[in-house]
Amino acid sequence: MSALPPVLKKPKAEEREEGLGGEVSENGTAENISRSEQEEALVALIEHRTKEVEHLRKRIDYYKSQLDQAESRLEDSKSKLARIRIHDSVTSSKNSRGDGIKDVKVERRSISPIQIIEDSTKKQPQSRPQLVIPAMNPKISSPMKMVAPFTNDSSSQVQARKPKMSVLNPSNSDTKLKEDKYHKTPSEQEATHVQDKGTKRKFEQKEHKELIRLIRSCASPCTIHCQTGCLISSQHKRKLRSLVLCPTNDQLFVTSALDGVVNLWQVQARGSSASLLSSTDSISPKQRRWPEDIAWHPEGSSLFSAYSADSGDSQVSVLNLNKKKGEARVRFLDAKPHVKGIINNIVFMPWDNVCFVTGGSDHAVMLWTEKEENSWKSKALHKSLHSSAVMGVAGMHHKQIVLSTGADKRIIGFDLSTERVDYRHQIDSKCMSILPNPCDFNLFMVQTGTPERQLRLFDIRLRQTEIHAFGWKQESSESQSALINQAWSPDGLYITSGSADPVIHIFDIRYNAHKPSQSVKAHQKRVFKAVWHHSFPLLISISSDLNVGLHKIL
């Protein structure tokens, strides 16, 4: 910034006049005006530099917290590496004393709806069959031109998947693979193969982090810099309903809408764009209803959708991403435990034994467990603990407790080990959803219908206690919609929420206030949901403007 102009000296003529006792000349008036302008300029400069200092202090606090988290992750990785090396050395020493059997290192992989095409010069046996991404159905949506896909290295080859290709057999020769390649049509070659990058996350045991003590600890929020503007047509014909990230692959997510179609997407170039991989008609067979809610199987191999219990319609469907030849893409489960109304929520529990829970308008909470492959058994956890529709369900990480919230203003925690209620609380407003914190296993959030206090934080260890409440003002509507949803950031410190307005509200739980720490203009119409990507600095959102938003965090 250029230096301020110096204070003007009085001309000698002025000094002589003043020395003679004359009145103030016009030059003296000009000097006073000049000083006044300089004073105003300095005041403005001080305000600017004060704001600059405050901004830099916030950035320092933010990067300090990021540094602490990075150091913690580094130490955790070092300790894991040390344990593995110790284990390997012990194992190798035992084998050296044995019959000379060599150690074979087997890479553990989870099922993922992505098929890895190995280079033709490499033939590696696979421990389990690879999954095939469902091909796009031209009857559902028109073909969409895809952008250049993101690859990890220049040698990665991006090719198309044939619409009717079956699962690749590891014994197939390279010649068959090449023949498959050359017989593909140009439109089929727009589909992409990407390497399964997210499988590692599934096998990492989550660790509890104490975050409750940080709630309301800061007088000012730690804001994030979000770059908006990348909107992609959702390819849906009616309003969107669900947005879910794949738990095992960082590049995949799905959307669903009132048209009954489930779209599978692939994130490109670390969030610069996204490509539509497939569209699947998931309408229920009798009532022709769309999926009310969708949950991704923990192994990433299939999608489970919840519908309605009216008129004996199917209540849960499974969209198989590893469909074999002759099998239907979408299969409806035989069990129909809910007796009436919409099934509002379906969620897989964060436990070792794979199971999911549904909550319905019939006041019931149902637990579904897998009896055998492709066969699920339902069991009622409770049917009368809620006096109105169950709007949200969730599972606690450290205990086998199923949380449920309802339009009756109740929050219920049901312990599966004792088969009784472990937590019970009633608030002053109807509850519409519930979300446990991903890092602090005692913390959970409930969405309510109270304006400016829509979101409430609770500690499951404290009975009848609300830790914090915050929310937002709505300009376009006063009513609170259950279609508006929230999501925790991976570090558990932020919550994003949709709104009846075209903005994404972001809340810092450390901020000692009842308003958003910031609001980001993201769409043209109401925002239903905005989720944080697991690995990329990215927010993904859906809106009633029929677009999918990709918003980079800088």
N, C-alpha and C positions, 0 to 999 in steps of 0.2 A: 504494500500500500504506500503511495507517495506521501511524503511529509506534508504536514499542514502548512499553509502559507504563514510567514512570520508576521508578528504584530507590526503594523505600519507606524513609522515614526512621523511625528508632526513636521510639516515643512517649516523652514526658518521664518517664513512670512507669518505663519500662525503664532509662533513663539513671540515674535515682536509685537503682534497685535495684542496677545494676552498680557504681555508685560506692560503694555500701555493701558491696561484696564479695560480694553474693548470687550464686546460681547462675543459669544462662541460663534465661529464662522461656519460656513457650509462644510468646509473640510473637516472640522471637528465632528459634525453630525455624521459624516461618512465614516469617520474612524469608529464611532460608537456602533454604527450598523455593522461594520466589518467585524468588530469584536463579538457582537451578538451572533453573527453567522458562524464564527469560529466556535463559540460556546455551544451552539446547537449541533454543529458537526461533531464536536468532541463527545457530547452526550450520546449522540447516535452511535458513534464509534464504540463507546464504552458498553452500550447495550448489546451491540453486535458481538464484541469480544467476550462479554459475559456469557452470552448464549453459546458461543464457540467453546468456551472453557467447560460449560456444563455438558455440552454434547460430547466433548472429548473424554470427560470424566465417566460418562455413561459407557462409552466405548471401551474405556480401560476396565471398568467393572465387568462388562460383558466378556471381554477377552480373558480376564483373570478367571472367571468362572469356567470358560471353555478350556483354559489351560489346566485348571484343576481336574476337570473331567477327563481331558486327554491324558494327563499324567496317571490318573487312576486306571484308565483303560490300558495304558502301557504297562504299568506294574502288574495288572491282572494277566495280561498276555505273557509277560516274562515268567510269572509264577506258574502258569499253565505249561509253558515250554519247559521249565525246569522239572515239573512233575512228569511230563512225558519222557524227557531224557533219562530221568532216574528210573522210570518204569522200563524203558527200553534197555537200559544197561543191566538191570536186574534180570530181565527176560533173556537177554543175549548170554549172560553169564550162566543161566540155568541151561540154555540150549547147548552151550559149548561143552557142558558136562554130560549131555545126553548122547543120543545115537547119531549126532551129526545132522539133525534135521534143521534145515534153514528156515529162518523167519521170513514170513511173507506178510508184507504190509498191505492191508486191504483198506481202501478208502471207503468210508461209510457215506452213503448217499440216501437222500429221501426221494420219494416219488415227486415229480414235478411235471407240469404239463408242457415241457419243453424238450425237444429231442436234440441231442448233440450229434452232429454229423462229423465223424472223425475224418481226418485226412486219409486219402486212399492208400497212402503208404503205411498207415498205422492200423493194425488190427488188434484191438483190445477186447477181451471178453467182458461182457457186462453182467453184473450180478442180478439184475432184474430188468424186465422189458422197459423200454423207453415209452414215454407218453406222446401222443399225437394231439396237436392243437386242432380242435374242430374246424373244418373248412367253412368258409363263408357261404351262406345260402343265398343265392341271387333272388329267391322269392321273398326273402325277408327285407333285405336292403340292397341297394345298388352297390356295385363295386366301388371301393374308395381308393384313390391313388395314394400310395404310402410314401412317406419321406424316407430318405436314406437311413437305414437302421444303424444303431449304435453297436459297435463291436469293440472288443478289448484290444485287439491287435490287428495289424494289417494282414496277417495270414488267415484270419477268421473269414470263412466264406458264408455269405448270406444267400440263401436260396429259397425256393418256394416249396410249400407242402401241398401235395396232391389232395384234392378234396376227399377222395375215397381211399387214400393210402392206409393200409393197416399198419399195426405196430411192427417196426423193423425187427427182424430176427437177427440175433448176434451172429448166427452161422451164415447169413447171406454173404455172398462174395462181393468183391468190389465191382465186378462186372455188372451185377444186378443193380447196384447203386447207380452206376453210370448210366445204365439203360433207363432207370427211373428219371434221372436228371434230364436226359435228352427228349423224353416223351412228354414233358410238362408244357402246358400252354403258357403264353406270356402273362395272362392274368393270374395264373397259379403261381408264377415265379415272384409275384409281389408279396406273397406271404413270407414270413421270415423264420429262420432258425436262430436262436440265441443260446448262448451257453447258460446253464443253470447257475446263477450267481448267488442265489439266496438260500441254498440248502444248508450252509454253515450255521445260519442263525437259528435253525430249528433245534440243533443239538447243543447249543450253548444254554446252560442252566442260568436262568435269570436270578439275579441277586437283589435282595431287598436294600433299598436306600431310604434313609430317613429324610423325608421332605416336609413332613407336617410342621416341624419347627420353623421352616422358612416361610410359612404362609403369613402374609400381612407384615413381613419384616422390613419392607422397604417403602420409603415415602414417595419414591418415583419409580416408574416402571422401567424395565430393561426392554426397549423396543427392538424389533427386528426390521431389517430393510428388505421389503418384498417388492419384486419387480413383476407387475401384472401386464396383461395384454395378450397373452397367447391363448386364444379361444379356438377350440376345434369342434366342429359339428359332431354331436353325439350319435348321429345316424338313427336316432329314435324318432318315431312319429308322434309320440305323446309325451307328457311330462315325465321326467326322470324320477325314480323312486330310491334306488340304492346305488352306493359306491363302496366297493370293498377291495382292499389290496391283497395280493397273494401272500400267504404267510411264508412261502419257501422260495419265491423268486422275485427279486427286486424289480424286475422289469414288467411285471404283469399286474393288471387290475381289471375289474369287471364293473359294468354299469347295467342297470335294469330300469325299465320304465313301464308305464301303464299300457303300452302296446304289447306287453307280454314277452318282449325280446330281451335276451341277455347277451350283451356285447363283451367280447374279450379284447383287451387292449394291451399294447406293448409300448412302454416308454422308450423314446428314442433320444440318443445323444444327451444323456443325463438330464432329461426333462425339457429339452428344447421343443419337442413335439411328441406325438404319440400316433401309432398306427393301429387301425382296426384289424384284428386277426380273424375274428369269426363272429357270426350272429346266429343265435339259436332260439327258436320259438319254444317258449316254456309256459304256454298257456295251459291252465288246468283242464282236464278232459270234460267235465260236466258243466260247470258254471262258466267256463271260458274266462277264468280270472287270471290276472297277472300275479307274479310273485310279490307278496307284501314286504318280505324281507329276505335277505340272502346272507349265507355264511359260508366261508371257504373251509373245506376240510383241512385239518392241521397239516396233512401231508401234501396239500396242494393238488391232489389228483382229481378232485370233484367239487362241485358247488351244490349246496343244499338250500332249497327255497321253501318258504312257508306261504300258505295260501289261506283259505277259509274253511270253516267246518260246516257251513250251511249246505243243505240239500244233499248230504252224503258225499260231497266232493272230496277228492284227494287232498290231503293236508300238507304233505311234504314231498318234494321231488328231489331227485339226484341227477345233476347234469354231469355225465361221466366224460372227462377229458382224455381218458385212455380207452375209448370205445374200441371194442374188437369187431371184426367183421360179422355182420348179422345181428349185432346188438343195437338196441335203440339208444339214441343219444341221451334222451331224457327218460328217466324211469321214476314212476310214482310209488311211494311206499304203501304197503297194504294197511298198516296201522292207522287208525283214525280216532285217537284218544279224546280230542276236543269235541265238545258236543254242539257248540253253536258259535256263530260269529267269526270275526276275523282273527287270525293268528298274527299278533302284532310284532313278535320278535322271535328270532332264532339265533342262538349263540352257542359255539363250541366252548366247552369248559377248558381252562388252562391246566389240565391235570395229565398225568401219565396215561391213565385209561381214557381212551377216546370216547367221548359222549357229548351230546348237545342237549340244550334245554329250550323249550318253547313256552311262550306266555300268550294267553289268548283272551278274547273278550268274554269267555265263559268263566272268568275269575280263576282259571286253573293254571298251574305250572307243571309241565310234563318233562320228565327226564327220559332221553332216548339213548339206549346202549346197543352196541353191535353184538348180536348173537353169533353170527358167522358172516362170511363174506356176502355182501349185498343184502343182508337181512338185519333189520333193526327192531328192537323191542322197546315199547314205551311203558312208562310207569308214572303214575300221578304222585308228585311230591306233596302237593296240597291243592285243594279245590275250594276251600272256604275261608282261608286266611285273608283273602281280599274280598271286599264286598262290591267291587266293580271291576272293570276290565283291567287286566294286567298289561301294562304298556311297555315294560322293559324288564329284561333278565340279564344276569351276569354271574360269573363265578370268581371267587376270591383265589388268589394265587397260592397262598400259604395254608389255606384250610379248604376242606371240601364243604364250603358254604355257598349256597345258591342265593343270590340277592334278587329280589323282585320289587318292582314299584308299580303302583296302579293309580287309576283315576280316583280312587277312594282316599288319596293323600297318604297312603301307608307305604312304609319301607320295611320289607320282611327279609330276614336272613335265616335260611333253613339249613340246618346242619345235617348232612347226609349220614354221617357216622352215628349220630344219636337219634336221627329221624325226629327231630323236634326243632322248634324255633329257637335260634340262638340270639337273634337281634330283632328288635321291633321298635319302630318309631313312626309317629304320625306328625306331619307338618301342616302348615296352614294353606296349602295349595295342592292342586292335583299334580301328580307326578307323570312325566311323559317318557323318560328314559333314564338309564343308569349306566355309569362307566367307571370301572375300577382304574386307579392310577397304574401305569405300567411299571413304575419303579418302587413306589412306596406301597407295600401290599396291604396296609391298613387304611389307606385313603381311597375314597370313591366320591364321584360326583353324581348329582341327581338334577335333571332338568325339570323345572316346574312351570306353572302357568302364570306366575306373578310378574308383571312388567317391571323392568329394572332390577329384579331379583330372580331372574330365571334360573340361574345356576347356583347350586348349594354344594358345599364340601362337608364331608362327614368322616370321622374316625370310627371305625367299627369297634374299637376298644372302649369308646365313650358312649354311654347310653343317653338318649334324649338330648344330644348335644350337637349343635350346628357350629362348625368351625368358622365358616365364612360364607357370605352370599354376595353375588354380584350379577350384573346383567346389562341390558342396553335398552335404549328408547327406540321405538319403531315409529317411523313417520308414515308409512303407507297403510299400516293396519294396527289396531290395538289388540286383536286376538292373538293368542299364542298357538301356533300350529305344531302338532306332534310330528309333522314331516320334517321339521327343522331338527338337525342333529349336530352333535359335537364330536370332537376327537382330541385326545391327548397328544402332545408332542412326545417323541421317543425318550427325551430326558425327564418327562413328567412335570415340567415347570410351566408349560403353556397349555391353554385350551383354545381351540378354534371352534367357532360356532357359525352356522348359517343364520339367516335373518329373513324376515319378510321384505326387507330392503335389499338392494343389489350389492351388499357389502359382506365381507368376512370380518367378523369380530374376533380379536385375539386378546386373550386374558393372560396376564402374568400373575400366577398365584402368590408371588412375593409382594405384589403391589398392594399397598394398604388403601384400597379404594373400592367402590362398588360399581365402577364403570370399566369398559374395556381399556386395556393399556394402549390399544390402537385399533382402528377400523380401516380396512382396505377395500377400496372400490374395485370389484372384480368382475361383475356381470352387468347385464342390462335389466334383469329382473331378479326376483327373489333367489337367494342362495339356499339350497337345501343342506349342503354338507361340504366341508373342506377338511381333507385328511392330510396328515404329515407323511411324507415318504420315509420309508425305513432307513434308507442309505443316502439318497440324494438330498441336497438342500432345496426342497421342493414341496409346494402345497398343490394338491389336486382337488378341484371343486366341481360340483354339478349344480345346475340352476334350471329354473323354469323357462329360461330362454333357449333351452334344448342344446346348450353347449357344455363341453367339458373344458374347464380352465386349468392351465398349467402355470403356476406362479413361482418363479425362482426366488429363493431366499439368498440375498447377497451378503 
